[in-house]
Amino acid sequence: MINVDAAIFTHDKSMGAGVVMREHSGSCIVCYGICVPDVILPELAEAIAIQKGLQFALCEGFQEVLLGSNCLTVVQRVNLLDQDRSICGSVIQDIKQLKALFTSCSIFHVRREQNVDVHLLARSCNQLECRVWRGVSPKYIRDAICMDIMT
């Protein structure tokens, strides 16, 4: 299971993308955070977070992906067969192409309450360029991950 989220930093005109990959039990396998410059539109930021999550999953060698995002409109656009002509269109198209590279790939909507840890990670990305944590989550999201496992 992969969860993604985005955070906008209007003062820097940038965004943060957070990616948390878990095993079936809910334990954290790897976390990834990245800052992306020149993105200030929330829907575009959420699409980029999905894109970054899929790219990272490919780099990690995942073949089967379940990816959750709390941005319903982007999830709906990704799952439509039609071409997206919005400002997010090129990113949506790239996501669709990335999906085809997996043996199986499902992108679905999760409630915001199910994405607290990833949101905290995304919000921290204005303080780091790109960071990966393997086998351990960043201290500032550890409590949120533990709460997810318990529920």
C-alpha positions in Angstrom: 0.0 0.0 0.0 1.3 3.4 -1.0 -0.2 6.7 0.3 0.7 10.0 -1.2 -0.1 13.7 -0.4 1.0 17.2 -1.4 1.4 20.4 0.5 1.7 23.9 -1.1 4.2 26.4 0.1 2.9 29.7 -1.3 5.7 31.8 0.1 8.3 29.7 -1.8 6.0 29.0 -4.8 6.7 25.3 -4.4 5.1 22.1 -3.2 6.1 19.1 -1.1 5.2 15.6 -2.0 5.1 12.8 0.6 5.1 9.1 -0.2 4.7 6.3 2.5 4.9 2.7 1.4 3.6 0.1 3.8 3.5 -3.7 3.9 0.3 -5.6 4.4 0.4 -5.3 8.2 0.7 -1.5 7.9 4.3 -1.3 9.0 6.3 1.3 7.1 8.7 0.0 4.5 10.0 3.2 3.1 9.1 7.0 3.2 10.0 9.5 0.5 9.7 13.2 0.6 10.6 15.7 -2.1 10.2 19.4 -2.8 9.1 20.5 -6.3 9.5 24.1 -7.3 7.1 26.3 -9.2 3.9 24.5 -8.3 1.2 26.5 -6.5 -2.1 24.9 -7.7 -3.4 22.4 -5.2 -4.9 20.0 -7.8 -1.7 20.0 -9.9 0.3 19.4 -6.7 -1.8 16.4 -5.8 -1.4 14.9 -9.3 2.4 15.4 -9.0 2.3 13.6 -5.7 0.7 10.6 -7.3 3.2 10.8 -10.2 6.1 10.9 -7.7 4.7 8.0 -5.8 4.4 5.8 -8.9 7.9 6.8 -10.1 9.3 5.9 -6.7 7.5 2.6 -6.6 9.0 1.7 -10.0 12.5 2.6 -8.7 11.9 0.4 -5.7 11.0 -2.5 -8.0 7.3 -2.8 -7.1 5.2 -4.7 -9.6 1.8 -4.5 -7.9 0.7 -1.2 -6.5 -2.3 0.0 -4.5 -2.0 3.8 -4.2 -4.2 6.0 -2.1 -4.7 9.8 -2.4 -7.1 12.0 -0.6 -7.7 14.2 -3.7 -10.9 12.7 -5.2 -10.9 14.9 -8.3 -7.4 13.8 -9.4 -8.1 10.1 -8.6 -11.3 10.3 -10.8 -9.3 12.0 -13.6 -6.6 9.3 -13.4 -9.2 6.5 -13.6 -11.1 8.0 -16.6 -10.3 6.7 -20.1 -10.8 10.2 -21.6 -8.0 12.6 -22.2 -7.7 15.2 -19.5 -7.5 18.7 -20.9 -7.1 20.5 -17.6 -4.0 22.2 -16.4 -3.1 18.8 -14.8 -3.6 17.0 -18.2 0.0 16.3 -18.9 0.7 15.0 -15.4 -2.5 12.9 -15.6 -1.3 11.4 -18.9 2.1 10.6 -17.4 0.4 8.9 -14.5 -1.7 6.7 -16.9 1.5 5.7 -18.7 3.2 4.9 -15.4 0.3 2.7 -14.4 0.8 0.6 -17.5 4.3 -0.2 -16.4 3.1 -2.2 -13.4 1.7 -5.8 -13.4 -1.2 -4.3 -11.5 -1.9 -0.7 -10.4 -4.9 0.6 -8.7 -5.3 4.3 -7.7 -8.1 5.1 -5.3 -9.4 7.7 -2.9 -8.8 7.7 0.8 -10.2 10.0 3.4 -8.0 12.8 4.7 -7.9 11.1 8.1 -6.2 8.1 6.5 -3.5 10.3 5.1 -2.3 12.2 8.2 1.2 10.8 8.2 1.8 11.4 4.5 0.4 15.0 4.8 2.9 15.7 7.7 5.7 14.3 5.5 4.6 16.5 2.6 4.5 19.6 4.8 8.0 18.9 6.0 9.4 18.9 2.4 10.0 22.7 2.4 12.9 21.9 4.8 14.5 19.2 2.6 15.2 18.7 -1.1 14.7 14.9 -1.3 14.9 12.4 1.4 14.3 8.6 1.7 13.8 6.7 5.0 14.1 2.9 4.7 12.7 0.6 7.4 12.1 3.5 9.7 9.8 6.5 9.4 10.8 10.1 10.1 10.3 10.9 13.8 7.7 13.6 13.1 5.3 11.2 11.4 6.0 8.1 13.5 3.0 8.6 15.9 0.6 9.0 12.9 1.9 5.8 11.3 1.5 4.0 14.6 -2.1 5.2 14.9 -2.8 3.9 11.4 -1.6 0.5 12.3 -3.7 0.4 15.5 -6.9 1.3 13.7 
